[in-house]
Amino acid sequence: MALQFYEKVEILTCPEFPDRAGKFGYILGKSYVDEPHGNDPEPTEVLGYGVFFEDVEKVYSFGPHELRGTGEVAERSRFYPD
């Protein structure tokens, strides 16, 4: 199951950013295997997630297998002013 936007996630492992393993961040972006086309208006398979870390105020990219969702979803206003 795909993670939700603004969901808090734990970084399980990441050879590219080993210092982020065990840290928590929030989903602010998603990239998909295929773009929507034809009768399928929504892409389904997530290729990667953009995760924002408050401690460094930066977004890193992670594969789905590198993350564990916590089920906690923050309000959009936490990241973007209304």
For each residue, the residues with C-beta under 8 A, 3 or more apart:
1:
2: 30 46 64
3: 7 9 27 46 49 64 67 69
4: 7 27 69 73
5: 27 28 30 76
6: 26 27 28 73 74 75 76 78 79
7: 3 4 26 27 69 70 71 72 73 74
8: 24 25 26 69 70 72 73 74
9: 3 24 25 26 27 49 51 67 68 69 70
10: 22 23 24 67 68 70
11: 14 17 20 21 22 23 24 25 51 62 66 67
12: 21 65 66 67 68
13: 21 66
14: 11 17 18 20 21 62 66
15: 18
16:
17: 11 14 20 21 60 62
18: 14 15 21
19: 23
20: 11 14 17 23 25 53 60
21: 11 12 13 14 17 18
22: 10 11
23: 10 11 19 20 53 55
24: 8 9 10 11 70
25: 8 9 11 20 51 52 53 54 60
26: 6 7 8 9 51 52 54 74 78 79
27: 3 4 5 6 7 9 30 49 50 51 52
28: 5 6 50 51 52 59 79
29: 49 50 59
30: 2 5 27 46 48 49 50
31: 46 47 48 49 50 61
32: 35 43 44 45 46 47
33: 43 45 46 47
34: 37 43 44 45
35: 32 43
36: 40 41 42 43
37: 34 40
38:
39:
40: 36 37 43 44
41: 36
42: 36
43: 32 33 34 35 36 40
44: 32 34 40
45: 32 33 34
46: 2 3 30 31 32 33 49 64
47: 31 32 33 63 64
48: 30 31 61 62 63 64
49: 3 9 27 29 30 31 46 61 62 63 64 67
50: 27 28 29 30 31 59 60 61
51: 9 11 25 26 27 28 59 60 61 62 67
52: 25 26 27 28 57 58 59 79
53: 20 23 25 56 57 58 59 60
54: 25 26 57
55: 23
56: 53
57: 52 53 54
58: 52 53
59: 28 29 50 51 52 53
60: 17 20 25 50 51 53
61: 31 48 49 50 51
62: 11 14 17 48 49 51 66 67
63: 47 48 49 66 67
64: 2 3 46 47 48 49 67
65: 12
66: 11 12 13 14 62 63
67: 3 9 10 11 12 49 51 62 63 64
68: 9 10 12
69: 3 4 7 8 9
70: 7 8 9 10 24
71: 7
72: 7 8
73: 4 6 7 8
74: 6 7 8 26 78 79
75: 6 78
76: 5 6 79 80 82
77: 80 81 82
78: 6 26 74 75
79: 6 26 28 52 74 76
80: 76 77
81: 77
82: 76 77
